Amino acid sequence: MAILLNSSSKIIVQGMTGSEGRKHTQRMIMSGSRIVGGVTPGKGGQSVLFEEDPVPVFNSVADARAATGANVTVIFVPAAHTKNAVLEATRAGIELIVCITEGVPVGDTAEFYAEVAESNSRLIGPNCPGLISPGKSNAGIIPANISGPGRIGLVSKSGTLTYQMMYELRDIGFSTAVGIGGDPIVGTTHIDCLQAFEEDPETDAIVMIGEIGGDAEERAADYIREHVTKPVIGYVAGFTAPEGKTMGHAGAIVSGSAGTAAAKKEALEAAGVQVGRTPSEAAALMREVMRGIANA
């Protein structure tokens, strides 16, 4: 059992024949993912060799789904073409769409987000590292060798902090780690993942990583207070960020007291979440939680 992604997931890669798509397809295959095809318009009928195994290329997502039964797509296409790639996957009925591309115009994201929200598809991203269920499947760019399977669920706005937290808790391991992305509009939220981890019988505790800007963490705190019974450890990036300056992600900007790390920390702690002031402190808090669960 894992949220969103498991060993049965059949993955296609939009943009597989490009340099980034090819590189990360290889990494996904090496980590055990079932890559059943790629999509590059005009290259249908070709194939790409990975470890001597040919992966077929299709002209469209609809063709790839019909031929392979794919239910997951990972998108590695330029920002200017991302809207069309997401809409194509949605209209083809792909259940899970993982959009790695960064720099997607917010207007484009708003447009395809609206259509995804009315469909049966789920979108992760854009501007995200994807998700991994260690030992089962990997859809995106998260390194598979930094951690193993376990019973911690992780949801994070930051790709690099996802990697750090997974590495710091590598000896305990993760059920699933989801990098939701840090753009102002993302397809899957902290709350979506918190709900899934709460319902997952193989997740015992949750790490939630946020960052300055917006009110997603405050809304997540309200959700945790009302609906989450499992222990949650938090970390909010940006305690030293200056007011009014964008830090890293497009959505990471504070205005006055709104969206600051301190305000988010306060909201999470009021909901019963222990919040570390550094990633390592958050990892140490999770170690204590898992130790308590093991000794219960």
Phi, psi and omega per residue, in radians:
M1 nan 2.369 3.035
A2 -2.718 2.682 -3.141
I3 -1.381 2.396 2.989
L4 1.204 -0.585 -2.973
L5 -2.468 2.366 3.090
N6 -2.623 -3.057 -3.044
S7 -1.167 -0.267 3.115
S8 -1.570 -0.139 -3.092
S9 -1.089 2.298 3.083
K10 -1.838 2.018 -2.952
I11 -1.899 2.351 2.905
I12 -1.949 2.785 -3.115
V13 -2.169 2.002 3.054
Q14 -1.428 2.075 -3.034
G15 1.633 0.392 -3.064
M16 -1.116 -0.500 -3.073
T17 -1.436 -0.155 3.049
G18 -1.355 2.972 -3.048
S19 -1.104 -0.815 -3.134
E20 -1.213 -0.758 3.125
G21 -1.049 -0.741 -3.137
R22 -1.154 -0.788 -3.110
K23 -1.062 -0.808 -3.061
H24 -1.410 -0.422 2.985
T25 -1.085 -0.755 3.090
Q26 -1.017 -0.780 -3.129
R27 -1.142 -0.696 3.114
M28 -1.129 -0.747 3.105
I29 -1.067 -0.759 -3.139
M30 -1.109 -0.430 3.141
S31 -1.628 0.118 3.019
G32 1.755 0.035 3.139
S33 -1.196 2.572 3.078
R34 -1.594 1.607 3.093
I35 -1.554 1.969 -3.010
V36 -1.803 -0.135 3.123
G37 3.109 2.943 3.037
G38 -2.231 2.837 3.128
V39 -2.257 2.084 2.992
T40 -2.506 1.964 -3.136
P41 -0.967 2.322 3.133
G42 1.600 -0.174 -3.125
K43 -1.991 0.228 3.108
G44 -1.007 2.439 -3.110
G45 1.671 -0.288 3.057
Q46 -1.457 3.103 3.041
S47 -2.571 2.810 3.105
V48 -2.143 2.309 3.140
L49 -1.480 2.254 3.020
F50 -2.249 2.003 -3.110
E51 0.927 0.731 3.102
E52 1.241 0.038 3.083
D53 -1.791 2.143 -3.139
P54 -1.345 2.331 3.040
V55 -1.904 2.140 -3.058
P56 -1.236 2.593 3.087
V57 -1.919 2.408 -3.124
F58 -2.106 2.752 -3.136
N59 -1.340 -0.442 -3.084
S60 -2.541 2.812 3.087
V61 -1.143 -0.664 3.128
A62 -1.055 -0.748 3.098
D63 -1.094 -0.762 -3.116
A64 -1.123 -0.732 3.138
R65 -1.143 -0.742 -3.125
A66 -1.112 -0.646 -3.078
A67 -1.434 -0.508 -2.979
T68 -2.054 -0.297 -3.037
G69 1.293 0.392 -3.101
A70 -1.011 2.450 3.070
N71 -2.161 0.015 3.111
V72 -2.359 2.437 2.982
T73 -2.254 2.511 3.035
V74 -2.027 2.231 -2.995
I75 -1.823 2.054 3.025
F76 -2.131 1.280 3.109
V77 -2.240 2.748 3.122
P78 -1.012 2.677 -3.073
A79 -0.972 -0.637 -3.096
A80 -1.131 -0.405 -3.098
H81 -1.870 0.050 -3.038
T82 -1.165 -0.720 3.141
K83 -0.962 -0.865 -3.123
N84 -1.121 -0.631 3.139
A85 -1.140 -0.762 3.133
V86 -1.162 -0.775 -3.138
L87 -1.109 -0.659 3.108
E88 -1.087 -0.766 3.132
A89 -1.145 -0.716 3.134
T90 -1.084 -0.813 -3.088
R91 -1.228 -0.364 3.068
A92 -1.463 -0.110 3.084
G93 1.489 0.334 3.086
I94 -1.152 2.287 -3.019
E95 -1.303 -0.688 -3.096
L96 -2.215 2.104 -3.116
I97 -1.992 2.070 -3.110
V98 -1.934 1.939 -3.058
C99 -1.828 1.856 -3.101
I100 -1.409 -0.495 -2.975
T101 -0.934 2.343 3.032
E102 -1.818 2.893 3.118
G103 1.333 0.325 3.111
V104 -1.273 2.231 3.114
P105 -0.971 2.389 -3.082
V106 -1.056 -0.607 3.098
G107 -1.074 -0.679 3.086
D108 -1.138 -0.775 3.137
T109 -1.059 -0.759 3.127
A110 -1.047 -0.663 -3.112
E111 -1.196 -0.855 -3.110
F112 -1.346 -0.477 3.068
Y113 -1.051 -0.724 -3.118
A114 -1.077 -0.707 3.140
E115 -1.264 -0.701 3.104
V116 -1.050 -0.735 -3.098
A117 -1.083 -0.453 3.140
E118 -1.612 0.013 -3.076
S119 -1.874 -3.021 3.052
N120 -1.675 0.166 -3.138
S121 -1.589 2.692 2.952
R122 -2.032 2.380 -3.138
L123 -1.905 2.278 2.939
I124 -1.871 2.223 -3.118
G125 1.780 -2.835 0.141
P126 -1.365 -3.032 3.127
N127 0.957 0.977 -3.085
C128 -2.446 2.856 3.086
P129 -1.539 -0.076 -3.122
G130 1.607 -2.620 -3.097
L131 -2.568 2.737 -3.135
I132 -2.504 2.369 2.918
S133 -1.926 1.664 -2.995
P134 -0.917 2.338 -3.124
G135 1.442 -0.116 -3.122
K136 -2.078 -1.051 -3.093
S137 -2.841 2.796 -3.083
N138 -2.507 2.076 -3.135
A139 -2.123 1.649 -3.113
G140 2.452 -2.527 -3.012
I141 -2.086 0.190 3.119
I142 -1.203 2.211 3.124
P143 -1.078 2.292 -3.064
A144 -1.412 -0.280 -3.024
N145 -1.662 0.131 -3.093
I146 -1.595 -0.210 3.138
S147 -2.809 2.954 -3.138
G148 -2.171 -3.077 -3.141
P149 -1.204 2.567 3.127
G150 -2.964 -2.700 -2.990
R151 -2.161 0.403 3.040
I152 -1.799 2.363 2.998
G153 -1.758 2.469 -3.099
L154 -2.280 2.278 2.998
V155 -2.262 2.298 -2.986
S156 -2.559 2.496 2.981
K157 -1.357 -0.472 -2.997
S158 -1.823 2.295 3.080
G159 -1.177 -0.871 -3.080
T160 -1.134 -0.615 3.107
L161 -1.292 -0.470 2.984
T162 -1.044 -0.849 -3.129
Y163 -1.084 -0.770 -3.106
Q164 -1.097 -0.781 -3.114
M165 -1.140 -0.698 3.108
M166 -1.095 -0.704 -3.132
Y167 -1.203 -0.726 -3.112
E168 -1.145 -0.497 -3.120
L169 -1.944 0.475 -3.034
R170 -1.111 -0.513 -3.122
D171 -1.331 -0.298 3.095
I172 -1.660 -0.796 3.013
G173 1.589 2.965 -2.979
F174 -2.267 2.520 2.994
S175 -1.314 -0.928 3.044
T176 -2.647 2.504 3.004
A177 -2.102 2.251 -3.089
V178 -2.130 2.120 3.001
G179 -1.692 1.889 -2.998
I180 -1.488 -0.221 -3.133
G181 1.616 2.763 -3.043
G182 -2.027 0.278 3.099
D183 -1.262 2.827 3.133
P184 -1.047 -0.542 3.076
I185 -2.135 2.142 3.076
V186 -2.252 2.697 -3.045
G187 -1.316 -0.524 -3.130
T188 -2.219 2.354 -3.033
T189 -1.848 2.986 2.986
H190 -0.918 -0.780 -3.064
I191 -1.093 -0.727 3.104
D192 -0.983 -0.779 -3.112
C193 -1.277 -0.661 3.094
L194 -1.033 -0.756 3.113
Q195 -1.076 -0.776 -3.126
A196 -1.133 -0.728 3.122
F197 -1.185 -0.643 3.097
E198 -1.064 -0.624 -3.100
E199 -1.515 -0.184 -3.064
D200 -1.472 2.039 -3.105
P201 -1.186 -0.242 -3.140
E202 -1.772 0.204 3.016
T203 -1.981 2.146 -3.107
D204 -1.709 -0.496 -3.078
A205 -2.675 2.817 -2.975
I206 -2.270 2.368 2.942
V207 -1.858 2.250 3.111
M208 -2.087 2.078 3.136
I209 -1.911 2.153 3.092
G210 -2.086 -2.975 3.087
E211 -2.748 2.966 -3.117
I212 -1.053 2.766 3.097
G213 1.687 2.428 3.103
G214 1.210 -2.945 -3.124
D215 -2.264 0.373 -3.086
A216 -1.058 -0.688 -3.104
E217 -1.223 -0.654 3.086
E218 -1.121 -0.722 3.095
R219 -1.153 -0.647 3.070
A220 -1.115 -0.663 3.113
A221 -1.068 -0.751 3.103
D222 -1.079 -0.702 3.140
Y223 -1.150 -0.765 3.133
I224 -1.033 -0.766 -3.114
R225 -1.025 -0.676 -3.031
E226 -1.583 -0.503 -2.895
H227 -2.266 -0.255 -3.029
V228 -1.823 2.171 3.140
T229 -1.766 -0.323 -3.125
K230 -1.386 2.670 3.118
P231 -1.089 2.415 3.089
V232 -2.176 2.250 3.032
I233 -1.910 2.400 -3.083
G234 -2.123 2.750 2.939
Y235 -2.550 2.399 3.126
V236 -2.125 2.035 -3.140
A237 -1.348 2.420 3.016
G238 1.977 0.459 3.141
F239 -1.094 -0.465 -3.110
T240 -1.824 0.194 -3.094
A241 -1.221 2.344 3.089
P242 -1.279 2.564 -3.126
E243 -1.063 2.405 3.027
G244 1.398 0.064 -3.114
K245 -1.923 2.271 3.092
T246 -1.225 2.300 -3.097
M247 -2.107 1.808 3.045
G248 1.320 -1.594 -3.079
H249 -1.366 2.704 -3.124
A250 -1.072 -0.490 -3.120
G251 -1.566 -0.028 -3.028
A252 -1.656 1.368 3.097
I253 -2.487 2.409 -3.108
V254 -1.922 2.626 3.087
S255 -2.303 1.967 -3.075
G256 1.065 -2.312 -3.139
S257 -1.560 -0.129 -3.098
A258 -1.376 2.337 3.043
G259 1.420 0.149 -3.137
T260 -1.358 2.769 3.097
A261 -1.093 -0.685 -3.124
A262 -1.105 -0.716 3.139
A263 -1.163 -0.684 3.130
K264 -1.191 -0.738 3.100
K265 -1.026 -0.772 -3.133
E266 -1.089 -0.753 -3.137
A267 -1.129 -0.730 -3.138
L268 -1.169 -0.756 -3.138
E269 -1.131 -0.588 3.098
A270 -1.149 -0.405 3.108
A271 -1.605 0.106 3.104
G272 1.595 0.192 3.130
V273 -1.566 2.265 3.003
Q274 -1.401 2.259 -3.050
V275 -2.087 2.150 3.056
G276 -1.442 2.603 3.095
R277 -1.516 -0.190 3.027
T278 -2.380 2.802 3.072
P279 -1.016 -0.695 -3.128
S280 -1.148 -0.645 3.099
E281 -1.172 -0.685 3.081
A282 -1.105 -0.716 3.106
A283 -1.088 -0.702 3.126
A284 -1.123 -0.688 3.090
L285 -1.096 -0.693 3.114
M286 -1.176 -0.634 3.069
R287 -1.010 -0.737 3.133
E288 -1.117 -0.715 3.135
V289 -1.093 -0.827 -3.103
M290 -1.185 -0.573 3.071
R291 -1.117 -0.722 3.115
G292 -1.139 -0.697 3.108
I293 -1.122 -0.725 -3.130
A294 -1.148 -0.542 -3.095
N295 -1.608 -0.077 -3.086
A296 -1.209 nan nan
